Amino acid sequence: MKDYKTNRFVLFQNDSKKAENHPDYRGLALVTQDMVGKELEIAGWVQEDKKGGQYISGTIQLKREKNDTKKEVEEDIPF
């Protein structure tokens, strides 16, 4: 993939959509080896190209574990 940044994706409108069940957007993603087979979080932003067309670009990262800090604090209280 040329000029794509690692752990990013891009989706463009599917110009070849011929049926309702075809995807509205299609694109590419490049992820690092450590992300293969793991749950990932993605975030996307609508962008506009030089011709005024819209596309979605975004980031991909490993899913963050939710820290239950309230539970940790309660366990530290001796009473």
C-alpha positions as CSV (number, residue, x, y, z in Angstrom):
1,M,0.0,0.0,0.0
2,K,1.6,3.2,-1.0
3,D,1.7,6.2,1.3
4,Y,-0.5,4.7,4.0
5,K,0.4,5.2,7.6
6,T,0.6,2.2,9.9
7,N,-2.5,1.6,12.0
8,R,-4.7,3.9,9.9
9,F,-7.5,3.2,7.5
10,V,-9.3,5.1,4.7
11,L,-12.7,4.4,3.2
12,F,-14.0,5.9,-0.1
13,Q,-17.5,5.8,-1.5
14,N,-18.1,2.6,-3.4
15,D,-18.6,3.9,-7.0
16,S,-19.4,0.3,-8.2
17,K,-22.3,-0.2,-5.8
18,K,-25.0,-1.9,-7.8
19,A,-27.2,-3.5,-5.2
20,E,-28.6,-2.4,-1.8
21,N,-26.5,-5.1,0.0
22,H,-23.2,-3.8,-1.5
23,P,-21.1,-1.7,0.8
24,D,-21.5,2.1,0.8
25,Y,-17.8,2.6,1.4
26,R,-14.7,0.5,0.6
27,G,-11.1,1.0,1.6
28,L,-7.8,-0.2,2.9
29,A,-6.1,-0.6,6.3
30,L,-2.5,-1.3,7.3
31,V,-2.0,-2.7,10.8
32,T,1.1,-3.9,12.5
33,Q,1.8,-7.6,13.2
34,D,1.1,-7.2,16.9
35,M,-2.6,-6.3,16.1
36,V,-3.4,-9.4,14.1
37,G,-6.1,-11.6,15.7
38,K,-6.8,-9.0,18.5
39,E,-9.8,-6.9,19.3
40,L,-9.2,-3.4,17.9
41,E,-10.8,0.0,18.4
42,I,-11.3,2.2,15.3
43,A,-12.2,5.9,15.1
44,G,-13.1,7.7,11.8
45,W,-13.5,11.2,10.6
46,V,-15.3,12.4,7.5
47,Q,-12.8,14.3,5.2
48,E,-13.1,16.1,2.0
49,D,-10.8,15.6,-1.0
50,K,-9.6,18.2,-3.4
51,K,-12.5,17.6,-5.7
52,G,-15.1,18.0,-2.9
53,G,-15.8,14.3,-2.5
54,Q,-16.1,12.9,0.9
55,Y,-14.2,10.0,2.4
56,I,-13.6,8.6,5.9
57,S,-10.1,8.4,7.4
58,G,-9.3,7.0,10.8
59,T,-7.1,5.3,13.3
60,I,-6.8,1.7,14.5
61,Q,-5.4,0.8,17.9
62,L,-5.5,-2.1,20.3
63,K,-8.7,-2.1,22.4
64,R,-8.0,-0.3,25.7
65,E,-8.9,-2.2,28.9
66,K,-11.3,-0.3,31.1
67,N,-9.6,0.4,34.4
68,D,-12.0,-0.1,37.3
69,T,-10.2,2.4,39.6
70,K,-13.2,2.8,41.9
71,K,-13.0,-0.9,42.8
72,E,-9.2,-0.7,43.3
73,V,-9.6,2.3,45.7
74,E,-12.4,0.5,47.6
75,E,-10.2,-2.6,48.1
76,D,-7.4,-0.4,49.5
77,I,-9.6,1.0,52.3
78,P,-9.1,-1.1,55.4
79,F,-12.6,-0.6,56.8
